[in-house]
Amino acid sequence: MSTPLHQSPYPPAFLETAGEVSSVPPDVIEYRTEVMGLAGFQKEGLIEDVATGRVWRLTCDEGHYLGGADMAPAPLQYYVAGLHGDITAGIARSCRAAGLDSAGLTVSLTQGFGVRGSFVRGESLALVFDLDCHVEFG
C-alpha cells in the first residue's frame, strides 16, 4: 500500500513523498491519480508513481474568455506541452540514431483551441485549429 496523497500548498511542481515499498512488479507501470475541483474551472490533480512514491501536482484553470480565473494553465495546454515534448524527443532520438548532433535543435509548436456554444445548455463544442510545428537546427 502506498502513502496517501495530500493537497500541497506548493506551486505546481515535482514533489517527493516518502512512501512504502511497492509490491508492483518491475515491468508494470502503475499510477494513482486524485483530482479535485477547487473553485469555478480550477482543478488540481495529484499523480503518484506507485513504484517510487513520487508525486506530481498539476493544476489547471480556464481563461477569462470561458469564465475562469486564468490562475493556472488551461487543461489543453498540458496536452500541447506533452505533444511538444514527444515530438522534440522523437527528433532528438532520430538525430542520435543517425549520428547527428541535436545540440542546436529548436522545435516550436502552436495549437489553437476554442469553444462555441453554451456549457450551461450542454451545447458547447470544442474547437481545435491549425497545429503548426516548426523545426530548426542551429
Disulfide bonds with the S-S distance in Angstrom:
none
